[in-house]
Amino acid sequence: MPPANSLPEVELYTDGGCSGNPGPGGWAFILRHPATGKEMESSGGERETTNNRMELTAVVRGLEVLKKPSQVKLMTDSVYVGKGLSEWMPKWKANGWRRREGTSWKEVKNEDLWRRLDELIREHKLTYIRVAGHSGHPENDRCDVLAVAAYQQFLGRK
Protein backbone atom coordinates (compact mmCIF):
# COMPACT_ATOMS: atom_id res chain seq x y z
CA MET A 1 0.00 0.00 0.00
CA PRO A 2 1.31 3.50 -0.79
CA PRO A 3 2.10 5.87 2.11
CA ALA A 4 -1.07 7.08 3.83
CA ASN A 5 -0.43 10.71 2.95
CA SER A 6 -0.50 9.89 -0.78
CA LEU A 7 -3.83 8.04 -0.63
CA PRO A 8 -7.07 9.73 -1.66
CA GLU A 9 -9.20 10.71 1.32
CA VAL A 10 -12.81 9.57 1.57
CA GLU A 11 -15.49 9.77 4.22
CA LEU A 12 -17.71 6.74 4.82
CA TYR A 13 -20.87 7.20 6.86
CA THR A 14 -22.75 4.01 7.75
CA ASP A 15 -25.77 2.77 9.65
CA GLY A 16 -27.72 -0.42 10.03
CA GLY A 17 -30.80 -1.45 11.92
CA CYS A 18 -33.59 -3.95 12.37
CA SER A 19 -37.27 -4.05 13.15
CA GLY A 20 -36.94 -6.55 15.95
CA ASN A 21 -33.59 -8.16 16.64
CA PRO A 22 -33.55 -10.54 14.86
CA GLY A 23 -36.00 -9.36 12.26
CA PRO A 24 -36.14 -7.51 8.95
CA GLY A 25 -33.02 -5.39 8.66
CA GLY A 26 -31.50 -2.65 6.55
CA TRP A 27 -28.09 -1.13 5.97
CA ALA A 28 -26.95 2.09 4.30
CA PHE A 29 -23.85 4.11 3.56
CA ILE A 30 -22.85 7.48 2.17
CA LEU A 31 -19.41 7.66 0.58
CA ARG A 32 -17.96 11.12 0.02
CA HIS A 33 -14.77 12.27 -1.70
CA PRO A 34 -14.19 15.70 -0.11
CA ALA A 35 -11.62 16.84 -2.69
CA THR A 36 -14.09 16.52 -5.58
CA GLY A 37 -17.38 16.78 -3.71
CA LYS A 38 -18.52 13.52 -5.32
CA GLU A 39 -20.89 11.49 -3.20
CA MET A 40 -22.78 8.25 -3.51
CA GLU A 41 -25.24 6.48 -1.27
CA SER A 42 -26.48 2.93 -1.24
CA SER A 43 -28.69 0.73 0.90
CA GLY A 44 -30.19 -2.71 1.07
CA GLY A 45 -32.08 -5.04 3.34
CA GLU A 46 -32.61 -8.61 4.43
CA ARG A 47 -35.78 -10.38 5.50
CA GLU A 48 -34.29 -11.95 8.66
CA THR A 49 -31.10 -10.64 10.22
CA THR A 50 -29.67 -8.82 13.24
CA ASN A 51 -28.81 -5.23 13.98
CA ASN A 52 -25.09 -6.04 14.29
CA ARG A 53 -25.06 -7.83 10.90
CA MET A 54 -26.61 -4.77 9.28
CA GLU A 55 -24.11 -2.40 10.94
CA LEU A 56 -21.24 -4.54 9.63
CA THR A 57 -22.79 -4.98 6.19
CA ALA A 58 -23.02 -1.20 5.76
CA VAL A 59 -19.28 -0.82 6.38
CA VAL A 60 -18.35 -3.76 4.15
CA ARG A 61 -20.55 -2.56 1.25
CA GLY A 62 -19.15 0.95 1.52
CA LEU A 63 -15.54 -0.23 1.45
CA GLU A 64 -16.23 -2.64 -1.42
CA VAL A 65 -17.19 0.30 -3.64
CA LEU A 66 -13.70 1.84 -3.42
CA LYS A 67 -11.71 1.16 -6.57
CA LYS A 68 -8.24 1.90 -5.15
CA PRO A 69 -6.52 2.07 -1.76
CA SER A 70 -7.79 5.08 0.19
CA GLN A 71 -7.58 6.88 3.49
CA VAL A 72 -11.05 6.21 4.89
CA LYS A 73 -12.68 8.10 7.73
CA LEU A 74 -15.36 5.69 8.89
CA MET A 75 -18.12 7.50 10.76
CA THR A 76 -20.70 5.27 12.40
CA ASP A 77 -22.83 5.14 15.52
CA SER A 78 -22.02 1.44 15.95
CA VAL A 79 -19.99 0.70 19.07
CA TYR A 80 -20.05 -2.96 17.92
CA VAL A 81 -18.17 -2.08 14.71
CA GLY A 82 -15.75 0.22 16.55
CA LYS A 83 -14.86 -2.24 19.30
CA GLY A 84 -14.68 -5.05 16.78
CA LEU A 85 -12.15 -3.16 14.67
CA SER A 86 -10.04 -1.82 17.51
CA GLU A 87 -10.25 -4.46 20.24
CA TRP A 88 -11.87 -7.76 19.30
CA MET A 89 -10.73 -8.55 15.75
CA PRO A 90 -6.99 -8.71 16.54
CA LYS A 91 -7.74 -11.22 19.33
CA TRP A 92 -10.10 -13.27 17.18
CA LYS A 93 -7.50 -13.53 14.43
CA ALA A 94 -4.79 -14.54 16.89
CA ASN A 95 -7.12 -17.25 18.22
CA GLY A 96 -8.10 -18.69 14.84
CA TRP A 97 -11.28 -16.62 14.57
CA ARG A 98 -12.60 -17.89 17.89
CA ARG A 99 -13.60 -15.99 21.01
CA ARG A 100 -13.44 -16.94 24.65
CA GLU A 101 -16.65 -17.27 26.58
CA GLY A 102 -15.91 -18.25 30.15
CA THR A 103 -13.58 -21.23 29.95
CA SER A 104 -14.58 -22.36 26.47
CA TRP A 105 -14.05 -21.23 22.89
CA LYS A 106 -17.01 -20.07 20.81
CA GLU A 107 -17.43 -19.08 17.19
CA VAL A 108 -17.22 -15.41 16.33
CA LYS A 109 -20.67 -14.08 15.53
CA ASN A 110 -20.89 -12.66 12.00
CA GLU A 111 -17.50 -14.20 11.21
CA ASP A 112 -18.11 -14.03 7.46
CA LEU A 113 -18.54 -10.25 7.60
CA TRP A 114 -15.65 -9.72 10.02
CA ARG A 115 -13.35 -11.73 7.74
CA ARG A 116 -14.46 -9.70 4.71
CA LEU A 117 -13.95 -6.47 6.65
CA ASP A 118 -10.47 -7.68 7.63
CA GLU A 119 -9.62 -8.21 3.95
CA LEU A 120 -10.91 -4.77 3.01
CA ILE A 121 -9.10 -2.84 5.72
CA ARG A 122 -5.81 -4.33 4.58
CA GLU A 123 -6.32 -2.36 1.34
CA HIS A 124 -7.12 0.93 3.05
CA LYS A 125 -5.97 3.18 5.89
CA LEU A 126 -9.06 3.22 8.10
CA THR A 127 -9.82 5.65 10.91
CA TYR A 128 -12.91 4.90 13.02
CA ILE A 129 -14.88 7.86 14.35
CA ARG A 130 -17.93 7.22 16.50
CA VAL A 131 -20.85 9.57 15.99
CA ALA A 132 -23.84 9.68 18.30
CA GLY A 133 -26.89 8.08 16.70
CA HIS A 134 -30.13 10.04 16.34
CA SER A 135 -28.38 13.22 17.43
CA GLY A 136 -28.89 15.47 14.43
CA HIS A 137 -25.75 14.33 12.57
CA PRO A 138 -26.98 14.85 8.97
CA GLU A 139 -25.16 11.95 7.29
CA ASN A 140 -25.89 9.50 10.12
CA ASP A 141 -29.54 10.54 10.11
CA ARG A 142 -29.70 10.10 6.32
CA CYS A 143 -28.16 6.62 6.58
CA ASP A 144 -30.73 5.75 9.24
CA VAL A 145 -33.57 6.87 6.95
CA LEU A 146 -32.16 4.77 4.08
CA ALA A 147 -31.64 1.69 6.29
CA VAL A 148 -35.18 1.89 7.71
CA ALA A 149 -36.63 2.28 4.20
CA ALA A 150 -34.62 -0.76 3.09
CA TYR A 151 -36.15 -3.05 5.72
CA GLN A 152 -39.66 -1.65 5.54
CA GLN A 153 -40.18 -3.58 2.30
CA PHE A 154 -40.16 -6.77 4.40
CA LEU A 155 -42.59 -5.64 7.11
CA GLY A 156 -45.99 -7.28 7.04
CA ARG A 157 -44.76 -10.01 4.65
CA LYS A 158 -44.04 -13.59 5.54
C-alpha positions as CSV (number, residue, x, y, z in Angstrom):
1,M,0.0,0.0,0.0
2,P,1.3,3.5,-0.8
3,P,2.1,5.9,2.1
4,A,-1.1,7.1,3.8
5,N,-0.4,10.7,2.9
6,S,-0.5,9.9,-0.8
7,L,-3.8,8.0,-0.6
8,P,-7.1,9.7,-1.7
9,E,-9.2,10.7,1.3
10,V,-12.8,9.6,1.6
11,E,-15.5,9.8,4.2
12,L,-17.7,6.7,4.8
13,Y,-20.9,7.2,6.9
14,T,-22.8,4.0,7.8
15,D,-25.8,2.8,9.7
16,G,-27.7,-0.4,10.0
17,G,-30.8,-1.5,11.9
18,C,-33.6,-4.0,12.4
19,S,-37.3,-4.1,13.2
20,G,-36.9,-6.6,15.9
21,N,-33.6,-8.2,16.6
22,P,-33.6,-10.5,14.9
23,G,-36.0,-9.4,12.3
24,P,-36.1,-7.5,9.0
25,G,-33.0,-5.4,8.7
26,G,-31.5,-2.7,6.6
27,W,-28.1,-1.1,6.0
28,A,-26.9,2.1,4.3
29,F,-23.9,4.1,3.6
30,I,-22.8,7.5,2.2
31,L,-19.4,7.7,0.6
32,R,-18.0,11.1,0.0
33,H,-14.8,12.3,-1.7
34,P,-14.2,15.7,-0.1
35,A,-11.6,16.8,-2.7
36,T,-14.1,16.5,-5.6
37,G,-17.4,16.8,-3.7
38,K,-18.5,13.5,-5.3
39,E,-20.9,11.5,-3.2
40,M,-22.8,8.2,-3.5
41,E,-25.2,6.5,-1.3
42,S,-26.5,2.9,-1.2
43,S,-28.7,0.7,0.9
44,G,-30.2,-2.7,1.1
45,G,-32.1,-5.0,3.3
46,E,-32.6,-8.6,4.4
47,R,-35.8,-10.4,5.5
48,E,-34.3,-11.9,8.7
49,T,-31.1,-10.6,10.2
50,T,-29.7,-8.8,13.2
51,N,-28.8,-5.2,14.0
52,N,-25.1,-6.0,14.3
53,R,-25.1,-7.8,10.9
54,M,-26.6,-4.8,9.3
55,E,-24.1,-2.4,10.9
56,L,-21.2,-4.5,9.6
57,T,-22.8,-5.0,6.2
58,A,-23.0,-1.2,5.8
59,V,-19.3,-0.8,6.4
60,V,-18.3,-3.8,4.1
61,R,-20.5,-2.6,1.3
62,G,-19.1,1.0,1.5
63,L,-15.5,-0.2,1.5
64,E,-16.2,-2.6,-1.4
65,V,-17.2,0.3,-3.6
66,L,-13.7,1.8,-3.4
67,K,-11.7,1.2,-6.6
68,K,-8.2,1.9,-5.1
69,P,-6.5,2.1,-1.8
70,S,-7.8,5.1,0.2
71,Q,-7.6,6.9,3.5
72,V,-11.0,6.2,4.9
73,K,-12.7,8.1,7.7
74,L,-15.4,5.7,8.9
75,M,-18.1,7.5,10.8
76,T,-20.7,5.3,12.4
77,D,-22.8,5.1,15.5
78,S,-22.0,1.4,15.9
79,V,-20.0,0.7,19.1
80,Y,-20.0,-3.0,17.9
81,V,-18.2,-2.1,14.7
82,G,-15.7,0.2,16.5
83,K,-14.9,-2.2,19.3
84,G,-14.7,-5.0,16.8
85,L,-12.2,-3.2,14.7
86,S,-10.0,-1.8,17.5
87,E,-10.3,-4.5,20.2
88,W,-11.9,-7.8,19.3
89,M,-10.7,-8.6,15.8
90,P,-7.0,-8.7,16.5
91,K,-7.7,-11.2,19.3
92,W,-10.1,-13.3,17.2
93,K,-7.5,-13.5,14.4
94,A,-4.8,-14.5,16.9
95,N,-7.1,-17.3,18.2
96,G,-8.1,-18.7,14.8
97,W,-11.3,-16.6,14.6
98,R,-12.6,-17.9,17.9
99,R,-13.6,-16.0,21.0
100,R,-13.4,-16.9,24.7
101,E,-16.7,-17.3,26.6
102,G,-15.9,-18.3,30.1
103,T,-13.6,-21.2,30.0
104,S,-14.6,-22.4,26.5
105,W,-14.0,-21.2,22.9
106,K,-17.0,-20.1,20.8
107,E,-17.4,-19.1,17.2
108,V,-17.2,-15.4,16.3
109,K,-20.7,-14.1,15.5
110,N,-20.9,-12.7,12.0
111,E,-17.5,-14.2,11.2
112,D,-18.1,-14.0,7.5
113,L,-18.5,-10.3,7.6
114,W,-15.7,-9.7,10.0
115,R,-13.3,-11.7,7.7
116,R,-14.5,-9.7,4.7
117,L,-13.9,-6.5,6.6
118,D,-10.5,-7.7,7.6
119,E,-9.6,-8.2,3.9
120,L,-10.9,-4.8,3.0
121,I,-9.1,-2.8,5.7
122,R,-5.8,-4.3,4.6
123,E,-6.3,-2.4,1.3
124,H,-7.1,0.9,3.0
125,K,-6.0,3.2,5.9
126,L,-9.1,3.2,8.1
127,T,-9.8,5.7,10.9
128,Y,-12.9,4.9,13.0
129,I,-14.9,7.9,14.3
130,R,-17.9,7.2,16.5
131,V,-20.9,9.6,16.0
132,A,-23.8,9.7,18.3
133,G,-26.9,8.1,16.7
134,H,-30.1,10.0,16.3
135,S,-28.4,13.2,17.4
136,G,-28.9,15.5,14.4
137,H,-25.8,14.3,12.6
138,P,-27.0,14.9,9.0
139,E,-25.2,11.9,7.3
140,N,-25.9,9.5,10.1
141,D,-29.5,10.5,10.1
142,R,-29.7,10.1,6.3
143,C,-28.2,6.6,6.6
144,D,-30.7,5.8,9.2
145,V,-33.6,6.9,6.9
146,L,-32.2,4.8,4.1
147,A,-31.6,1.7,6.3
148,V,-35.2,1.9,7.7
149,A,-36.6,2.3,4.2
150,A,-34.6,-0.8,3.1
151,Y,-36.2,-3.0,5.7
152,Q,-39.7,-1.6,5.5
153,Q,-40.2,-3.6,2.3
154,F,-40.2,-6.8,4.4
155,L,-42.6,-5.6,7.1
156,G,-46.0,-7.3,7.0
157,R,-44.8,-10.0,4.7
158,K,-44.0,-13.6,5.5
